[in-house]
Amino acid sequence: MKSLAKRITKITPSATLSISAKAKELKKKGIDIIDFGVGEPDFDTPSFIKNAAICAIKEGFTKYTPPSGIRELKEAVVEKFKKDNNLDYTVEQIAISCGAKHALYNCILALCNPKDEVIVFSPYWVSYLEMIKLVDAIPVIVKTKEADNFLPNIKTIESVITKRTKAIIINSPSNPTGCVFSEKILKEIAEIAIKYDLWIISDEVYEKIIFDSANHISIASLDKKIKSQTVVVNAVSKTYSMTGWRIGYIAGPSELIKAIDNIQSHSTSNPTSISQKAALAALNGPGEEIYKMRKEFQIRRDFLVSQLQDFKDVSFLKPQGAFYLFLNISKFFGKKAKNKILKNSLDVTEYLLEEAKVAVVPGSAFGDENYIRISFATSLEKIKKGVENIKTLLSTIF
Ligand SMILES: *Cc1c(COP(=O)(O)O)cnc(C)c1O
């Protein structure tokens, strides 16, 4: 048998998916696992959205649509950007894709030549690196620190820029750190992008899940110049608890959107017709459901923070958005836990799964060994039990 393509050997499977698979396996064996590994809201999709999909099926809206989505949905997306982000786009500047993941991948595919460099801030969302590698481009990582609220240092960004640098990926609110980029840092990044003529790919899927007085600003809204070299990626997935429906959207210069339309026409064809109708209902629907979910996430975050802030030997940034708490567990490295020395985030993750019956994701998946990611997209009751289990277990380590 001839070998598989080289690019396949460069990518690693999604660690978030593999941990939840392991947790599911244990659950199947009858072991009660508290799952803090999940990367999706635990709420049901609101019924008015489901009903729109049922209607679409009944009306026979079940055939091909234009590859980058139906016009009505693009118009709703244009409205959304105007209303929420103070951004003016035309429908020619919008593409609908099969989720934000697909949208991001298509952007990277449309923008990057082999060996082009793309700047990614770590800790990063798991798929950016692999997407960049899949198109034979090169991820260039700029580390950020908890002490700096996980915001990048602008001088460090500038120091890694080369002739090959093509784009910078921004993800605010961030998965996994929960940090929200301030207007100040966005302006600084925009300045650099303009100075060196770089694209900005802005992943804003958590824009609606935001706490306290934190404010989401889309970098594209800062001024006309930066807007002309920014691609904004968003989705209904996290906002409306619609992860399985697979609808994301892209806003950017029409030339890029045309390229993405072309890619989709030859690869996926249209995003599911039925899901497009559901997304349309979501975007045009009342905001109450979003508000309810956000409120619930805030209650859970507050609880989790209250339980962990005085707990010895861990540290974290209080999440300002998304539904993750990124917990520094590096003080346990080198210590003995059940006849084994804990060396890295995966050791701690496995130890927690086996002994505390809690599934988390190792920081290594996000490019930072010193952490584990705790998702609070699960009930308050489970969070109470899970965090108690974690604290009890970690207290036994000296
Ligand atoms: C979940 C997630 C995505 C992917 O969203 P889909 O619409 O489900 O493809 C993209 N970026 C980040 C940061 C995410 O957490």
The ligand as an ORCA input file, in Angstrom:
! r2SCAN-3c Opt
* xyz 0 1
  C     -16.038     25.586     19.803
  C     -15.032     26.479     19.184
  C     -14.972     26.649     17.798
  C     -15.761     25.802     16.843
  O     -17.097     26.115     16.807
  P     -18.088     25.307     15.834
  O     -19.053     26.316     15.364
  O     -18.699     24.235     16.672
  O     -17.283     24.735     14.724
  C     -14.099     27.588     17.275
  N     -13.292     28.303     18.080
  C     -13.290     28.142     19.417
  C     -12.379     28.973     20.237
  C     -14.151     27.209     20.008
  O     -14.110     27.023     21.331
*
